[in-house]
Amino acid sequence: MSLKENIDMVKEELNSEEKFFEKAVMTEKFVKKYKKMMIASVVAVIVLVAANIAYEANEAGKKTAANELLAKLITNPDDKISSSELYTLNRPLYDAWTYSVASLNHDDEKMKKLKDSKTLIVSDMAKYELSKDVKSLDNYASKQDAIFKDLALVQAAVILLNENKIDEAHTELEKVSKKSSLSKIADALMHYGLK
């Protein structure tokens, strides 16, 4: 029996080796068949990773350059070269800088230009800054995406209270959201305006 067991064991080993070689041949055929596609895939992944790294390095360089230009403009606001470079390099940052200068200098002409800015917050703040009477404040506050909606309503109410138009002021104050931090001020003004 021992000899028979040994022969069976050798047969089993030969079968497993045969299966191993068979799988190796199949793998070799697969690799030969799809070799170009596999190489192209690896190259594509390497190119994509390299392109992504280059893009991120370029964007980081742009941010650094824009920040340096902004630092120059803060120290010298009349630097036209830095101003135009910042405009070209990073338009939202340029708009924010222009808004801050226009706000400090009360420059309505620059504010009017910023009303159409593609930087939404700068555009909205410029629109608010240009709203100086009750009608324009009301128009501003009627826009759904107005950032300073409640502040514009309170400001319009104060103007109306100063003109002794108490009922109209109350109408403006009633529009202030109860969830707003200005609701307590609006309530106080409602009581202040009563005579």
Buried (B, 14 or more C-beta within 10 A) or exposed (E): EEEEEEEEEEEEEEEEEEEEEEEEEEEEEEEEEEEEEEEEEEEEEEEEEEEEEEEEEEEEEEEEBBEBBBEBBEEEBEBEEBBEBBBEBBBBBBBBBBBBBBBEEEBEEBBBBBBEBEBEEBBBBBBBBBBEEBEBBBBBBEEEEBBBBBBBBBBBBBBBBEEEBBEBBBBBBEBBEEEBEBBEBBEEBBEEBEE
